[in-house]
Amino acid sequence: MKGFVRVAAAVPDTVLGDVRKNVESITALINEADGRNVKLLVLPELCITGYSLGDLFWQQDLLYAAKEGLRELVNESRGRDMLIFAGLPYEFKGRLYDMTAVLMDGRLLGLVPRSALSVQGDMMERQFSDGEFFMGNTEDGVPVGTGLIFECSDVPGFAVACENFAEAEMPLSMGDILSLQGASVLVSPSAPSETYGSSSKRADFAASRSRRLCCGYVMAGAGEDESTTDHVFGGQRLIAEAGELLCDSGAFTRGLTVSDIDIMRIRAERMKNARMADRLRNLAGGCPGKQALCVSFSFSGSLWSEDLRDRSISPEPFLSGVEDKASMSREILDIQAHALKKRFEHTHSQKAVIGLSGGLDSTLALLAARHAFRLMRRPMEDILCVTMPCFGTTDRTYDNACRLAREIGAELREIRISDSVMKHFEDIDHDPGIRNSAYENAQARERTQILMDIANDVGGLDIGTGDLSEEALGWCTFGGDHMANYAVNTSIPKTLIRVIVSEVAAAEDNVAVAEVLRDILDTPVSPELLPSDEEGNIKQKTEDIVGPYELHDFFTWYVVKYGFTARHIYDLALCAFEGRYEAAEIKKWLEVFYRRFFSQQFKRSTALDGGAVSEIDFSPRGSLLMPSDASSALWLSELSEL
């Protein structure tokens, strides 16, 4: 799949000092990785000889055997579309180095020495010298130094640099410098020893490092075949991407750990983070002589993964990485409540006015208001819920709105708007038998007028209930539910609202409130602007009209956060929703998304104040700067070619 590169970290079976056995084991892993279409393979530090040999590294026979083993591996790499990193002791210009060899397709591309040898306290500085940024070339013209970046000439953005896991913990490590100079993937051939809790700390560190440097991160640690004289080695393998831990083999395992790194995501993140380039310029001025040497290579075939069998794509990107949904829901409600509390204190408002429909969005707005009023130690009676039944209101949503307001202790007003809307139709000479946008929007605007006027009358604040999903699609009435005094759901997508309400229901002490919340969750999403069917059931179901919200929230995440191509988002959706949606259905709704996202920008250009809760929001005051008259033709054209 375009954009994804298959990478692997591997731990071979190791016999200390037996180079031939070790090369055989490494070769077997290369063969296995090649069979799985791996494009980048990382092996542990000093894996050709074994890591824990101590003063035996000074033995000339071992050093000669290591160089011969490297030659065999270079030959073994011939004809393979794979960049390989493997460690060995290597003498260069009369000094001995803990070196990582970089090889591909029968070529030795470079040699990267380890630096900062004393940081781990493992006595490696006794046998080896510290590597320097650029140390020259071997007799065969192979560059040697810590400042090497291996850059794919075929694909912009795929550039690999090497650092040892131990030196990565330094205040300004080689990985920092090389990442700022273009390395998008850091590989770490390492040999960290196991201590209590160390494997989980390494996993956290790898994820954190990939986030801070906005890169891919692949670490391979020396395995359990190493000597246990003073240390124990576990062979942990880690793969991370831009803050997300993709794979963690854990300690005391062998073989390959494989995943697919999204290079397109890394490029997008870096492009949006212009400060990385600024940081590079500043760094270059403060680090003279630290300009990386780029070593070019190319693949004979495609770099991209053929499939994502070794990488899962979450269908819920807004929930990706969330392990405790209950804690997340409490945190979101807390943010909403404190935002509302601040606005109430600033405006000296007497009441919160909420149009309560019996749907998910207004329910979350009421729950946020309840939490805010608890923080302010204000009585629940100061929350004024207004239910405004009209042509499409069903008994189910009406009853749920009324029950929820009463059980929470809020004041409830019922204002039936059918007569006033019919009078409006008469005023504008509209035939109510014509169920067009005027028929629907007149109801939404009437409700907004009532809420605004009531808020003025009671010295209150009209709380907007619209969510991120509706804003993305423009599924709101301009001058209607599009307007309010303050919006609390503005950056929360529909799929996330459903999770929050569900978690509140599960934790709710009031049994009646929990019961109502569960029924609201089971109610189809609808604006209820068209009359119900003969049996009184909701006839106008939003997801039948504009498409499933789980798809649109997925599209929103990748369109807005990363700016991915339409093709890439389509491919991601195919993986994420495999078995749930057919390809034609995903394409259909993605086309709907692009059309609506572009055509409805004018509504987002006048978006309400509302504190951002998720990573995405559409505030025109800096979050999304987009003209209201931009064309979607480019994106739709790309989809038409699928």
N, C-alpha and C positions, 0 to 999 in steps of 0.2 A: 504494500500500500504506500503510495507516494507520501513522503514526509517522515516515514518511520524507518529507522535503521536497527537491524537486529544485532544486539551485542551480547557478549557472554563473559562471565568470570569463571575461571576453572581452577581446580586444585588437583594436580596429578598425584598418583602414588609416587612416593619419594623414597629412595634408598640413599642415605647420607653418604656422599662421596662417590657414588656409583653413577657416573655421568651417562654411561650407555643405557642403564636401566631407566634413568630419569628421562632421557631423550625418547625412549620407546613409549613411556607413559604419556609424555607431552604430545608425541605424534598421534597417539590414539585419540587424545582429546581434540587435536586439530582435525582429525578425520571426522570425529563425531560432530564437531562444530560446523564443519564444511557441509556435512549432510543435512544440517538444520538451517542452512543458508545464513549462518552468522557472518557478519561483515567486520566485526571488531572483537577480538579475543584477548582477554587479559589474564595472564598467569602470574603466580606469586613472585615476590622478590627472591632472587638467587635460586630459582626453582631448578635450574639446570644441574646444580651441584647439591642443593640442599642449603638451608639457611643457617643452621646451628652447628657449623663446623669449627668455629673458633679460630685458633691459630693454624689450623690445617689450610686455611685460605692462603697462607704463605708458601705452601708446597707447590713447586713448579710443575710437578706431574699433574696436579689437580687443575692448575691454570691452563696448561696445554690441553688437557682433556676437555675443559669447559669451552675453549675456543673451537675445538674440533666438533664438539656437540652443537655449538651455535651454527657452524657451517652445515652440519647435517640438517638442522631445523630450517635454515635458509633454503637449502635444496628441497626440503619437504614442502616448503610454502609455494614452490613453483607451480604455476597453473591454478592457484587458488585465489579467489576474489576475497581476500581476508587480510585485514591489518592485524598483526600479532605482536603482543608485548610479552617478553619473557626475560627473566633476570638471571644474571651470572656474575661471577667475579671476573674483572677484566683489567689487565695491565695496560696503561696508556701513558706514554712519555715518562716511564720509570716509576710511576706511582700506581697503586692498586685502588680500584674503585668498585663499589657496589653498583653495578651497571644494569640498566634495562635496555635490551636490544629490541629494535623495532624493525620488523621484517614483513615483506609482502611480495608474493609472486616471484620468488627467487632472488630478491634484492634485500640487502641490509640497508634500510633507509636512514638509520641514525642510532646513536648510543647515548642514553640519558643517565648520567651518574646521580646517585643519591647525594643530597647535601643535608646539613643539619644533623649529623650523625649522633650527636650527643643528646638529642632531645628525649630519646626513649630510655636512656640509662641502661642499654643492653650491651655495652662494651664494643659495639660495632666500630667505633672510632679507633679502637686499638689496631684493627687490621686494615681499615679502609681510609682513604683520604676524602675530604669534602669535595664534591663536584662544584664547578664554577659555571657561570652563565653560558659562556662559549669558550671552548678549550682547543679548538682547531679541528683538524680532520685526520683520520687514519691514513695509512699509506695508500689505501684504496679509495680515498676521497670521501669516506663516510663522516658526516659531521658529528662532533661530540660536544655535549654540553647540556646544562639543565634548561636552557632557554630555547628549546626546539618546539615548534608547532608543526604537526603533520597535517597538511591541508589537502583536501580532495579537490582536484582541479575541475572535476566534472560537476560538482554540486556546491554552490555557494552556501556557506554556513556550516559545513561539516568539517571541523578542524579539531584535532585531538592533541592534547598535551599530557605530559606525565608528571605525577608528583607522588611522593611517598606519603602514606597516611599519617605517619608520625610528624613529618615536617609541615603537614597541612595545618597543624594546631599553632604554628608560629604566628605572631601578629601580622606579618606581611610575608606570606609564603610564595613560593614559585607559582603555585596554582593561581593565586590571586593575580599576579602579574601577567601570566599567560592568558588567563581568562579575559582580562581587560584588553588584551591585544588580539583577541579573536578566537581563542580556543573555546569551542562550544561543548566539548566533552573532555572531562578530566578522567584519566585512568590512574589507578593507584595500585601497582604491584607492591605488596606490603607483606609484613610478617608480624602483626601485633600478637602478643601473647595473651592468653586467657586468664582473667582474674574475675572474681565475683562481680557480676553485673556489667562486665566490659562489653559483651556482645550487643546488648541493648543500647549502651551508650554510643557505640560505634555506629549503629543503625541511625540513631537520632542525629549524630554528627554528620553522617553522609547526607541525610535528607536536608539538614540545615545548610550544609555547605552548598549543595546543589541549588538551594533556594537563594542564598545570598549572592552567589555568582551567576545565577540563572544559567545553569549548564546541566549536562548529563554527567553522572558520576558512576564509575565502575571500579570496584575494589575487589581484589583477590588476595586473600591472606594465606600464609604458609600453613600447611596442614598438620594433622596429628602424627604424621610419620617423623616429624622433626624430633630432635633430642629433648628429653624431659629432665635433663640434668639440673637446669636452673629455671626453666620456663616450660609452660604447656601451650601448644599451639592448636588452634581449632579449625583453621581453614575456612573461616567465614567469608562468604561472598555477598557483596551488596551492589545493587543497581538502583540509582535514584535519578529523578528528573525534575528540575525546577521546584524542589521542595517536596516532591512526592516520592516516597520510598516504594519502588516497584517490586523489588525482590530482596529478600533476606534469607539466605540459606540457613542461618543459625550456625552454631559451632559444631564441630565434630561431624561434618558431612563431607562427602567427596563428589567429584565429577563436575558437571556443567550447571551453571545457573544462567538462564537465558531470559531476555526480555527485549522489547522493542522500544527504543527511545524516539520521542517525537521531536525531530530536529526542527520541523516547521513551528512547533510551539515555542521552542527556545529562541528561534529567530524572531518570532512575533513579540515575545516578551522583551527581548533586548532592543528591538526597534522602538517599542513604546517607551522604554526606559532610556531616554536620551542622556540621562545623567551618567550612564556607564561610559559613554564616549567622552563626556567632560572629565570624568574621573581618570580616564586613560591619559588625556592630555596633561592633567596635573601630575599624574604618577610619572609620566615620561620625564617631566621637568625635574622631579625629585629623585629619580633613579637613573642617572647618566650611565650609558653603556648597557642598559637593560632592554634593548630592542630585540625582540625575538627573531630567530631565524626560521623562516617558513620552508618546510620541505614538502614539495608537491608529490602527490601520487594520484593514481586514477584506477578506477575499476573497469575491467573489461566488459562486465555486464552491468545490470542495474544495481544501484546502491540500495534501493528501497526494498523493504520487506514484502514478500509476496502475500502474506496474510498476517493476522495478529493473534495467532494461536498461543503465543507466549506473553501476551499482554491483554489485560481486560480493560475495556472502556466502560466507565460507569454511565448508565442511562440517566443518572441523577447527578450531574456535575455540581450543582449547588450543595449537594450533600457529600461530595467526594471527600474522603478522609474523616468524616464525622463518625466516631465510634459510639458516642453517647448522645442520642437524639433528645433525650429528656433534658440533659444539661444544656445542649445547644438551644432548645426551645425556651428554657428559662432565661438564658442570656439574651436572646433576641427580644423577648418580652421586656426584659429589664432595660435594654437600649431604647426600645419604643417608649416605654413609660417615662424614662428620664428625659427624653426629647420632648414629650408632651408636657411634662411637669415644668420644664424650663419655659416653654411657650405660654403656659398658663400663668406662670409667675410674672412673665414679661408683660403680658396683655391685661393682667388683673381680671381675667375672665371669671364669671360667676358659675357658669355651667359648661359642660361638654354636651354638644348637640350632635347626635349620631342618627343617620337614617338607617334603620335596622330592617333588613329585608328577609332575614332568615337564611341568607347565603353565607358562604365561607368568609368573604372579605369583611363584611360589616361585623361578623362575629368576632374576627380577630381584632378589629378596631375597638370593639366593646371590651374585649379582654385586656387590651393594652390600656384603655382608659381606666378600667377597674384597678389595674396595678398602679397606674399613675396616681389615682385618687387615694389609694392606700398609702403611697409614699408621701403624699401631701397631707395625709390625715384628714381628708375631706369625706363627707358622707356620700354614700352611693346615690342618694336622692338627687345629688347635684349633677348626675349624669342623666341627661334627658334623651331618651330613645323615642324616635318618631317612626311609626310604621305607616306607610301610605299605600294601601291596596289600590289596584286599578285593574285594567282589563285582563292581564295575564297572571295576576296573583293567585296562587293555589292555596287551598286550606292548609296544606302541609307547611309551606314556608311562613304563612301568616301565623299559624299556631306556634311554630318554633320561635319566631321573632318575639311574640308576646310572652311566651313562657320564659325565654332566656332573660329578657329585661326584668320581668317580675322576680325571678329566682335570684338574680344578682342584686336586686334591691334598687334598681334604677327607676326613675320616673318614666312612665310610658304614655305616649299620646298616639291616638289613632286618628288619622286624617284621610278619609277616602277621597281620592282625587278624580274619580271618574267624571263627575259633573263638571268640574272646572276644566278638565281636558276637553270634554265634549263642547263646552262653551268656546274654548280656544279654537277648536276645529271650525266652529261656526264663524268665529271672527276672521279666520284666514281662508274661509271658503274651502275647507278640505272635507272630502267625503270620507267618513270613518270606515266605510267599507273597503277603502283602498289601504291596504296594510303595507305602506311603504315606509321609508326612513322618517318622513314627517310624522307619521302615525306613532312610530316607536320613540323618536327623540322628543316629541312633545311631552311625553310622560316623564322622561328623565329630567327635562328642563323644569317641568312643573315641580318635581320633587326637590330639585336644587333650590328653586326660588323659595319654597316653603321653609327649607332648612336654614337658608341664609336669613330670611326674615324672622324666623323664630329666634335664631342666634342674636340678631339685633335686638329683639324684643326683651330677651331675658339676660342680656349682657353675657352671652355665651360665645363659644368657639365652635364653629362647624367643622367636625372632624371628617376629612376625606377618607374614603375606604378603598379607593382603587389600588391595584397592585401592579407589580413590574410586568407580569405577563400581559395584562390588559394594555399597559403603556406601549409595550413592544409591538403589539398588533394594532394599536389604536382602537381597541374594542371598548370604547367609551364614547359618550355623547359630548361633543364640544359645546361648552356652555351649560352642560348638564352635570352628570356625575364626574366629569373632568374637572370641576371646580369645587373648592372648599376653602376654609381658612388655613388648614394645616393637614398634611397627609402623613399617616403613620405607617402605611403599608407600601410606600412608594418604591422601595428597592427589594421587596420580597415577592418572589414568583409564586404562582398558584400552587405548584407542587410542594413548595416549602411551607406555605400557609397550611396546607392540608396536614403536614407533619406536625406543625406547632399545635394546631387545634386538637389533633389526636393525642398528643402528649399531655396537653392541658386536661383533656377529658380523663385520661388515665390517672392523673394525679389529683383530680378535683375532689375536695372533701364533700361538697354538696352533691348528693346523689342525683337530684333532679337536674342540676346544671349539667352534670356529666351525661345524663341520658339525652338531654336536648342536643348537646354537642355531637354526640355519636349519630343522632338522626340527621343533623345538618351535614355531617361528613358523608352520609349515605345519599344525600339529595343531589340529583344531577345539577351541574352548574348551568345557570340560566339567568338572563336579564329579566325574564318574565314580562316581556313587553307585548307579546301576542297572546290571545286567549288560549286557555288550556283545552285539552281534548274533551270528548263527550263524557269521559269518566272523571274529569277534574284533575288529570295529571298534567305535568309540565310538557308542553308541546315544543317549545323553543329551547333546544339544548345547544349551548354554545359550542361544545366540541364537535357536534355534527356539522356546524356551519363553518367554523374557522379551523378546526382540526384539534387533535389531542394536545392538551397543555403540556404533557410530559415531553412531546416532541418539540413544541415551540420553546419551552424553557431550555431544552438541550440546544436548539439552534441559537437562541439568544446568547447563551454562555459563550459559544465558540465564535459567533459573528462579532459580538461586542468586545469580549475580553481579548481575543487573539486576532481578529480580522482574517481568519482563515478563508481560503478559497471556497467557493460553493461546492466544488468537487470534493475537497478534503472533508468538509462538514458532512456531506452526503456519505462518504466512505466511513466516517466515524459513526454515523447514525446506523449504518448497516450492521456494524459490529456490535454497537451498544444495544440495539433492539432486535437482534437476530432471533427469529422465532416468534416475534410479537407483531412486527409489521413487515409487509412485503416491500420490496425495493420500489415498486411503482407508487405505493402509498407514501413512502418517505419522500420520494421525489415530488409528488403532488403537494404535500403540505409544506415542503421546503420552498417551493415556488410561491405558495400562498404567503409564507412568512416574508420572503423578500419583497413581494408586491406591497404588502401591508406595512412592513417596516419602513419602506421608503415613502409611500404615499401618505402615511399618517404622522410623519415627523412634525408637522405644524402643531399638532397637539402637544407633543413633547417639548416644543420650543417655548411653550407657555406653561411648563410644569409647575406645580405647587411647591412651596417649601415643604421639606420633609427629610428628617435625618436618615442618611444611608445606613442600612443594616448589613446588607450583603456586599460582595465585591463589585457588584454592578448596580449602577443607578443611572437615570436619564436626566439628571438635573442639567438644564441649559446653562447653568452658571459655572460650568467647568467639567462636568462628568461626560457629557456627550455633546460635542460641538459639531452640528451637522445641518446643512441647509435644508429647508423644507421643500425645495423644488429639485432635489437631486434625482437622477434617473436610476432605476433598478435594471436597465436593459443589459448591462454588462454581465451581471450575476445571473439573470434569467437566461441569457444566451449560453453561458457555460453549462447551466443545467439542461438546456435543450439538447446539448450534444452528448449527454450521458446515454 
